């Protein structure tokens, strides 16, 4: 089972590197969208906690 996880991780890393090398502009856009999503989620949690305190 541990061997399968290691192989899967290597395949994932190779795929990510291939994607970055093959189309860096698209990869950059995806990272930007991901960080915007994380930022929005953090903002939502902050707003929720602020409302709980009021």
Contact map, one row per residue, 1 for C-alpha under 8 A:
111110000000000000000000000000000000000000000000000000
111111000000000000000000000000000000000000000000000000
111111100000000000000000000000000000000000000000000000
111111110000000000000000000000000000000000000000000000
111111111000000000000000000000000000000000000000000000
011111111100000000000000000000000000000000000000000000
001111111110000000000000000000000000000000000000000000
000111111111000000000000000000000000000000000000000000
000011111111100000000000000000000000000000000000000000
000001111111110000000000000000000000000000000000000000
000000111111111000000000000000000000000000000000000000
000000011111111100000000000000000000000000000000000000
000000001111111110000000000000000000000000000000000000
000000000111111111000000000000000000000000000000000000
000000000011111111100000000000000000000000000000000000
000000000001111111110000000000000000000000000000000000
000000000000111111111000000000000000000000000000000000
000000000000011111111100000000000000000000000000000000
000000000000001111111111001000000000000000000000000000
000000000000000111111111001000000000000000000000000000
000000000000000011111111000000000000000000000000000000
000000000000000001111111000000000000000000000000000000
000000000000000000111111111000000000000000000000000000
000000000000000000111111111100000000000000000000000000
000000000000000000000011111110000000000000000000000000
000000000000000000000011111111000000000000000000000000
000000000000000000110011111111100000000000000000000000
000000000000000000000001111111110000000000000000000000
000000000000000000000000111111111000000000000000000000
000000000000000000000000011111111100000000000000000000
000000000000000000000000001111111110000000000000000000
000000000000000000000000000111111111000000000000000000
000000000000000000000000000011111111100000000000000000
000000000000000000000000000001111111110000000000000000
000000000000000000000000000000111111111000000000000000
000000000000000000000000000000011111111100000000000000
000000000000000000000000000000001111111110000000000000
000000000000000000000000000000000111111111000000000000
000000000000000000000000000000000011111111100000000000
000000000000000000000000000000000001111111110000000000
000000000000000000000000000000000000111111111000000000
000000000000000000000000000000000000011111111100000000
000000000000000000000000000000000000001111111110000000
000000000000000000000000000000000000000111111111000000
000000000000000000000000000000000000000011111111100000
000000000000000000000000000000000000000001111111110000
000000000000000000000000000000000000000000111111111000
000000000000000000000000000000000000000000011111111100
000000000000000000000000000000000000000000001111111110
000000000000000000000000000000000000000000000111111111
000000000000000000000000000000000000000000000011111111
000000000000000000000000000000000000000000000001111111
000000000000000000000000000000000000000000000000111111
000000000000000000000000000000000000000000000000011111
